[in-house]
Amino acid sequence: EVQLVESGGGLVQPGGSLRLSCAAFGFSFSSYAMSWVRQAPGKGLEWVSSISGSGGRTDYADSVKGRFTISRDNSKNTLYLQMNSLRAEDTAVYYCAKDGLYYYGMDVWGQGTTVTVSS
Amino acid sequence: EIVLTQSPGTLSLSPGERATLSCRASQSFSSSYLAWYQQKPGQAPRLLIYGASSRATGIPDRFSGSVGGSGTDFTLTISRLEPEDFAVYYCQHYGSSRTFGQGTKVEIK
């Protein structure tokens, strides 16, 4: 079964750091671009970052550029999001998502992990 | 950066009715780069449509997507609303920034 499982969320103080992980199962992980998408409480979806299958290309939303780093370990079938200098406005549910191979769309999503930035 | 504006913000309809959701882009782009998602409360989003008009795997044919002539107007149509279709719908542009629209909530009238 194709599945994504996020972990690493929690409560962190403003200015702190957190690393999210997303374990992938049931597909050839290295063949697919992957993304992080977040959703603040009661708000819509916000794309955060994406990474190519090889890891050679990364893209970031302006709101997180310079603070967040996306990476992947294809030997471990795992996607990461290192979040530094966290702000209250980073509070959200963070989803990892898998891109389609021959089309543009995020066709598999994890269940999400919650990040709360508060003192 | 392309901005996607969805309308209406909320659509109040009854089961069996037709729903028409709009997504307007700030500049034109290839329809290959437009996707639609459905999200229900407490759940992750689900891909409905990619390439503006192709249904994702397992999506019923009451869901359809189309493009306006200008290349900036995209529409998601649900031909006959089923109880499970009441949810929030998002469009997305698949550029280097994979921007989402702000969403349209389809609620029961």
HADDOCK unambig.tbl for C-alpha pairs under 7 A between the chains (distance, minus, plus):
assign (segid A and resid 44 and name CA) (segid B and resid 102 and name CA) 5.76 0.50 0.50
assign (segid A and resid 44 and name CA) (segid B and resid 103 and name CA) 6.48 0.50 0.50
assign (segid A and resid 45 and name CA) (segid B and resid 100 and name CA) 6.48 0.50 0.50
assign (segid A and resid 46 and name CA) (segid B and resid 100 and name CA) 6.44 0.50 0.50
assign (segid A and resid 47 and name CA) (segid B and resid 98 and name CA) 6.04 0.50 0.50
assign (segid A and resid 47 and name CA) (segid B and resid 99 and name CA) 6.12 0.50 0.50
assign (segid A and resid 59 and name CA) (segid B and resid 96 and name CA) 6.44 0.50 0.50
assign (segid A and resid 61 and name CA) (segid B and resid 97 and name CA) 6.53 0.50 0.50
assign (segid A and resid 103 and name CA) (segid B and resid 50 and name CA) 6.83 0.50 0.50
assign (segid A and resid 104 and name CA) (segid B and resid 32 and name CA) 6.91 0.50 0.50
assign (segid A and resid 104 and name CA) (segid B and resid 33 and name CA) 5.87 0.50 0.50
assign (segid A and resid 104 and name CA) (segid B and resid 50 and name CA) 6.18 0.50 0.50
assign (segid A and resid 104 and name CA) (segid B and resid 51 and name CA) 6.73 0.50 0.50
assign (segid A and resid 104 and name CA) (segid B and resid 94 and name CA) 6.29 0.50 0.50
assign (segid A and resid 105 and name CA) (segid B and resid 35 and name CA) 5.82 0.50 0.50
assign (segid A and resid 105 and name CA) (segid B and resid 47 and name CA) 6.90 0.50 0.50
assign (segid A and resid 105 and name CA) (segid B and resid 50 and name CA) 5.72 0.50 0.50
assign (segid A and resid 106 and name CA) (segid B and resid 47 and name CA) 6.35 0.50 0.50
assign (segid A and resid 107 and name CA) (segid B and resid 47 and name CA) 5.44 0.50 0.50
assign (segid A and resid 109 and name CA) (segid B and resid 44 and name CA) 6.45 0.50 0.50
assign (segid A and resid 110 and name CA) (segid B and resid 44 and name CA) 6.96 0.50 0.50
assign (segid A and resid 111 and name CA) (segid B and resid 44 and name CA) 5.88 0.50 0.50
